[in-house]
Amino acid sequence: MSTRPADSQSDHADASPRIPSDEELAQMSTDDLVRLGNQIDDIEVVSSRERFPVPGTRAEKRAERQVAGWFILALISGILFLVAFIAWPWEYRSPTEEGAWIYALYTPIIGVTFGLSVFAVGMGVIAYSKKLLPEDLTIQQRHDGRSPEIDRRTAAARLVQTGQQSGLSRRKLIYRSMGAAGGVLGLGVLVAAFGGLVKNPWKEGPDSPLLVTDWRSKHGERVYVRKFNGNARDVVLVRANDLEPGAMETVFPFHADEVRDPAVLEEFLRAGTTGTEVVLPEEELVDPEHVAEGVRSSDSPVMLIRLRPNVAVIKRAGQEDFNYGTLFAYSKICSHMGCPTSLYEDQTNRILCPCHQSQFQANEYAKPVFGPATRPLAQLPIAVDDQGYLYARSDFIEPVGPAFWERNS
């Protein structure tokens, strides 16, 4: 349908049609309303032709199958998206671990299947309009301003007539495939938006994941500070003198009872005092996969910072003994939206979150000084054992990361 300015076609326009009363409008058929709407809207129907004047021909059936094929493709890809979103292994695997390639395919798989479903629905609608809807050529005068009630009534009737002329009600294959594809696609949108709410985060009570982290000692064992050397199953512990003044290291928890033999752990600790980096053999671990989970866990990363000796420090009330000398350990999970606060500026002693530019003052209990964050980063209480290894005295005394409804701090 094309449009042209009304002033350039004033000689073409007919006299204004008589506007029927509300009672007359109620008695009009759909075709009558469409004709009236054409007159009111200055629409000239130049030509109108059915794609398939004779219903049920082979050509029509072929076009119907082609359109339905797109909706069936959308249905299949939507089902694959739901299956992949729910059942595909999504837990993080480093490139050196078994199953890393399966994990790496998770995001591409759900992206391709969901995108293909949306694409196929769109192509099905386009194919339907191109292959099955009647071919109309109309010319309409262009008018400005809001349409009156009668125009809206006649426009609605025109849409109803288009639906009737489309033959959708008698084309069951397209009708059903389009409905199924739209339903599955809608379900996929709901699953993607609300899938994370299916699990009850408070099922474990005071041990719920939002309240505790892997830094908590489960059976009274010591929780050492370890660093990541590229392999999540390698255990490399951190000593107090490993960091230079002004340096920062991302560290993770390691529980002493994850070693099979306590004697092996003692020997491992003594070997590390020589000044060389020592890796605990994987075969000495009770469960290497659980050890790797300590690195993958989203609330485990901690920023271990060594301030310079001449830096003035202000400590948070109740946390005056959480540091060890100039060593301070803060959660790496931003208190604004949970992004990793991966940057540390030594000259200003500021911790920076690259997501929304929140900044925290490391020498003042990591309080927020810039950006949208309003709470300090949670501080981990640390100490050093007789052999110089850092360990966590306890878990964080408050939840890490952003706020949630049940949070009281």
C-alpha positions in Angstrom: 0.0 0.0 0.0 1.3 3.5 -0.9 0.4 6.9 0.4 0.4 10.3 -1.1 -0.3 13.8 0.4 -4.0 14.7 0.5 -3.4 18.2 -0.9 -1.8 16.9 -4.1 -4.8 14.7 -4.7 -7.7 16.9 -3.7 -9.3 16.5 -7.2 -9.2 12.8 -6.8 -11.0 12.6 -3.4 -14.8 12.0 -3.4 -17.2 13.8 -1.2 -17.1 12.9 2.4 -19.2 9.8 3.1 -22.2 10.0 5.5 -21.1 8.9 9.0 -23.5 6.3 10.3 -24.9 6.3 13.8 -23.8 3.9 16.5 -26.9 1.8 15.9 -26.1 1.5 12.2 -22.4 0.7 12.9 -23.5 -2.2 15.2 -25.6 -3.7 12.4 -22.9 -3.4 9.7 -21.0 -6.5 8.6 -17.3 -6.7 8.4 -17.3 -6.1 4.6 -19.6 -3.1 5.1 -17.3 -1.6 7.7 -14.2 -2.2 5.5 -15.9 -0.4 2.6 -16.9 2.5 4.9 -13.4 2.6 6.3 -11.9 2.8 2.8 -14.1 5.8 2.0 -13.4 7.6 5.3 -9.6 7.0 5.0 -9.5 7.9 1.3 -8.3 4.5 0.4 -8.5 3.5 -3.2 -8.3 -0.3 -3.9 -6.5 -0.5 -7.2 -6.4 -4.3 -7.3 -7.1 -7.3 -5.0 -6.2 -10.9 -6.0 -6.3 -14.1 -4.0 -3.0 -16.1 -4.1 -4.9 -19.3 -4.7 -8.5 -18.6 -5.9 -9.2 -22.4 -5.9 -8.6 -23.8 -2.4 -6.7 -27.0 -1.9 -4.5 -27.0 -5.0 -1.1 -28.6 -5.1 0.5 -25.2 -5.3 -1.3 -24.0 -2.2 -0.4 -27.2 -0.3 3.2 -26.8 -1.3 3.3 -23.2 -0.1 1.5 -24.2 3.1 4.2 -26.9 3.8 6.9 -24.4 3.1 5.5 -21.9 5.7 4.8 -24.7 8.2 8.4 -25.9 7.8 9.7 -22.6 9.3 7.4 -22.9 12.3 8.3 -26.6 12.7 12.0 -25.6 12.6 11.2 -23.0 15.3 9.4 -25.6 17.4 12.4 -28.0 17.2 15.0 -25.4 17.9 12.9 -24.1 20.8 12.7 -27.6 22.3 16.5 -28.0 21.9 17.0 -24.7 23.6 14.9 -25.8 26.6 16.8 -29.1 26.8 20.2 -27.5 26.5 19.4 -24.7 29.0 18.2 -27.3 31.6 20.4 -30.3 31.0 23.6 -29.2 29.3 26.7 -29.2 31.7 27.1 -25.6 32.6 29.5 -25.8 35.5 32.8 -24.1 34.8 35.7 -26.2 33.5 39.2 -24.7 32.9 40.8 -25.5 29.5 43.1 -28.1 31.0 40.3 -30.1 32.7 38.2 -33.0 31.4 34.9 -31.9 29.9 36.1 -28.4 29.2 35.0 -28.5 25.5 31.5 -29.5 26.6 31.3 -26.6 29.0 32.7 -24.3 26.3 29.8 -25.2 24.0 27.1 -24.3 26.5 26.7 -20.7 25.6 27.0 -21.2 21.8 24.4 -24.0 22.0 21.7 -22.1 23.8 22.5 -19.0 21.8 22.2 -20.8 18.4 19.1 -22.7 19.3 17.2 -19.8 20.8 18.3 -17.5 18.0 17.3 -20.1 15.4 13.9 -20.4 17.0 13.3 -16.6 16.8 14.6 -16.4 13.3 12.4 -19.3 12.1 9.3 -17.7 13.6 10.1 -14.5 11.8 10.7 -16.2 8.5 7.5 -18.2 8.9 5.5 -15.0 9.3 7.3 -13.4 6.3 6.8 -16.5 4.2 3.1 -16.6 5.1 2.5 -13.0 4.0 4.5 -13.5 0.8 3.0 -16.9 -0.2 -0.6 -17.0 1.1 -2.0 -13.6 2.0 -4.0 -11.9 -0.8 -2.2 -9.5 -3.1 -3.6 -6.0 -2.7 -2.5 -2.7 -4.2 -4.1 0.3 -2.5 -3.5 4.0 -2.4 -4.3 6.0 0.7 -4.3 9.8 1.3 -2.0 10.9 4.1 -3.6 12.7 7.1 -2.1 14.0 10.3 -3.5 13.7 13.8 -5.3 11.1 15.9 -8.0 9.0 14.2 -11.6 9.4 15.5 -13.5 6.4 17.0 -15.1 5.5 13.7 -11.8 5.2 12.0 -10.5 2.9 14.7 -13.6 0.7 14.4 -13.3 0.4 10.7 -9.5 -0.2 10.9 -10.2 -3.1 13.4 -12.8 -4.5 10.9 -10.1 -4.3 8.2 -7.8 -6.4 10.3 -10.5 -8.9 10.9 -11.2 -9.2 7.2 -7.5 -9.7 6.5 -7.5 -12.5 8.9 -10.5 -14.1 7.3 -9.1 -13.7 3.8 -5.8 -15.2 4.9 -7.3 -18.6 5.2 -5.4 -19.3 8.4 -8.4 -21.1 10.0 -8.6 -23.7 7.3 -4.8 -24.2 7.0 -4.5 -26.5 10.0 -0.8 -27.4 9.4 0.3 -23.7 9.6 -2.1 -22.9 12.4 -0.9 -25.7 14.6 2.8 -25.4 13.8 2.7 -21.7 14.3 0.9 -22.1 17.7 3.3 -24.8 18.8 6.4 -22.7 17.8 5.1 -19.6 19.5 4.3 -21.5 22.6 7.7 -23.2 22.9 9.4 -19.9 22.1 7.4 -18.1 24.8 8.2 -20.9 27.2 11.9 -20.5 26.4 11.8 -16.8 27.1 10.2 -17.6 30.5 12.7 -20.3 31.3 15.6 -18.0 30.5 14.2 -15.2 32.6 13.0 -17.2 35.6 14.9 -20.4 35.5 17.2 -19.3 38.2 14.3 -18.9 40.6 13.3 -22.5 40.5 15.9 -23.5 43.2 15.1 -22.5 46.8 18.1 -20.6 48.0 17.1 -21.1 51.7 16.7 -24.8 51.6 19.8 -25.3 53.9 18.7 -22.7 56.4 21.7 -21.0 58.1 24.0 -23.0 55.7 22.3 -21.6 52.6 24.7 -20.6 49.8 23.9 -16.9 50.1 25.0 -16.9 53.7 28.2 -19.0 53.7 31.1 -19.5 51.4 33.7 -22.2 50.9 36.0 -20.3 53.4 34.0 -21.7 56.2 35.6 -24.6 58.1 33.2 -27.5 58.0 34.8 -29.9 60.6 37.2 -27.7 62.5 39.9 -28.1 59.8 42.2 -25.2 58.9 41.3 -23.4 55.7 44.5 -22.3 53.9 44.9 -19.5 51.4 45.9 -20.9 47.9 46.5 -19.3 44.6 45.6 -20.4 41.1 48.4 -21.4 38.8 46.3 -22.3 35.8 45.2 -25.7 36.9 42.3 -25.8 39.3 43.4 -29.1 40.8 46.9 -27.8 41.7 47.3 -26.8 45.3 49.8 -23.9 45.8 49.6 -22.3 49.2 50.4 -18.6 49.9 52.8 -17.5 52.6 52.8 -14.1 54.2 56.0 -12.9 52.5 55.0 -14.0 49.0 53.5 -10.6 48.2 55.6 -7.5 47.7 54.3 -4.2 49.3 51.7 -2.7 47.0 50.9 -6.1 45.3 47.6 -7.9 44.9 46.9 -11.6 44.4 43.5 -13.4 43.8 43.4 -16.3 46.3 41.0 -19.2 47.0 40.3 -21.6 49.9 41.9 -25.0 50.5 40.7 -27.2 53.4 43.3 -29.2 55.2 41.1 -32.3 55.4 41.1 -32.5 51.6 44.5 -34.3 51.9 44.3 -38.0 52.4 47.2 -38.3 54.9 47.9 -35.5 57.5 51.6 -36.6 57.4 51.7 -35.8 53.7 50.2 -32.3 54.4 52.9 -31.7 57.1 55.6 -32.7 54.7 54.1 -30.5 52.0 54.0 -27.5 54.4 57.6 -28.0 55.4 58.7 -28.2 51.7 57.1 -24.9 51.0 59.3 -23.1 53.6 62.4 -23.5 51.4 61.2 -20.5 49.3 60.3 -22.6 46.2 56.8 -23.0 44.9 55.6 -26.5 45.8 52.5 -28.2 44.3 50.6 -30.8 46.3 50.4 -34.0 44.2 46.8 -34.6 42.9 46.9 -38.3 44.0 47.3 -37.2 47.6 43.9 -35.4 47.5 40.7 -37.0 48.7 38.6 -35.5 45.9 40.6 -33.5 43.3 37.3 -32.4 41.7 36.1 -30.9 44.9 39.4 -29.1 45.3 38.9 -27.7 41.8 35.4 -26.5 42.8 37.1 -24.2 45.4 38.5 -22.2 42.4 35.3 -22.3 40.3 32.9 -21.3 43.1 31.6 -17.8 42.4 31.9 -16.6 46.0 35.4 -17.9 46.7 37.7 -15.4 45.1 39.4 -13.0 47.5 41.7 -10.1 46.8 44.8 -10.4 49.0 46.4 -7.0 49.2 49.6 -6.0 50.8 49.6 -2.3 51.6 52.8 -0.2 51.7 54.2 0.3 55.2 53.6 4.1 55.2 49.9 3.9 54.3 47.5 5.1 57.0 44.8 2.5 57.8 41.3 3.0 59.1 39.6 -0.2 60.3 36.0 -1.1 60.4 34.4 -1.4 63.8 34.4 -5.0 65.0 37.0 -6.0 62.4 40.1 -4.4 63.9 42.0 -7.8 63.9 40.9 -9.1 60.5 44.1 -8.2 58.8 47.6 -9.6 59.3 50.1 -6.7 59.4 49.8 -5.0 56.1 48.0 -7.9 54.5 44.2 -7.4 54.0 41.8 -9.9 52.4 38.6 -8.6 50.8 35.9 -10.4 48.8 36.4 -10.0 45.1 32.6 -9.9 44.6 31.4 -6.3 44.2 28.7 -5.3 46.6 26.8 -3.5 43.9 26.0 -6.2 41.2 28.4 -9.0 41.9 31.0 -8.3 39.3 34.6 -9.2 40.0 36.5 -6.3 41.4 39.6 -7.2 39.4 41.6 -4.0 39.5 43.8 -2.6 42.2 45.5 0.8 42.0 48.6 0.9 44.3 49.1 4.6 44.2 45.7 5.5 45.6 45.0 2.1 47.4 41.8 1.8 45.5 40.0 -1.4 44.4 38.1 -0.8 41.1 35.2 -2.7 39.7 35.3 -2.5 35.9 31.6 -3.2 35.4 30.0 -0.1 36.8 33.1 1.8 38.0 32.6 1.4 41.7 35.7 2.2 43.7 36.6 0.9 47.2 39.3 2.3 49.5 41.5 -0.7 50.5 43.1 1.1 53.4 39.7 2.1 54.9 38.0 -1.3 55.2 37.2 -1.3 51.5 34.5 1.3 51.9 32.9 2.6 48.6 34.2 6.0 47.6 32.9 6.2 44.0 30.2 4.7 41.8 26.9 3.0 42.6 28.1 0.6 45.3 26.9 1.6 48.8 28.4 -1.1 51.0 32.0 -2.1 51.7 33.5 -5.3 50.4 33.3 -8.1 52.9 36.6 -8.6 54.7 38.0 -12.1 55.4 39.7 -12.5 58.8 43.2 -14.0 58.1 46.2 -15.1 60.2 49.5 -16.9 59.7 50.5 -20.3 61.1 53.9 -21.2 62.6 55.4 -22.0 59.1 54.3 -18.7 57.6 51.2 -19.9 55.6 48.2 -17.7 55.5 44.8 -19.2 56.5 41.3 -17.9 57.2 40.4 -17.6 60.9 36.7 -18.0 59.9 34.3 -17.4 57.1 33.1 -13.9 56.2 31.0 -12.5 59.0 28.5 -11.1 56.5 27.2 -12.3 53.1 29.5 -11.4 50.1 28.3 -9.7 47.0 25.2 -7.6 46.3 22.2 -7.1 48.5 19.2 -9.5 48.6 15.8 -9.3 50.4 16.8 -11.3 53.4 20.1 -9.6 54.0 20.4 -7.8 57.3 23.8 -6.2 56.9 
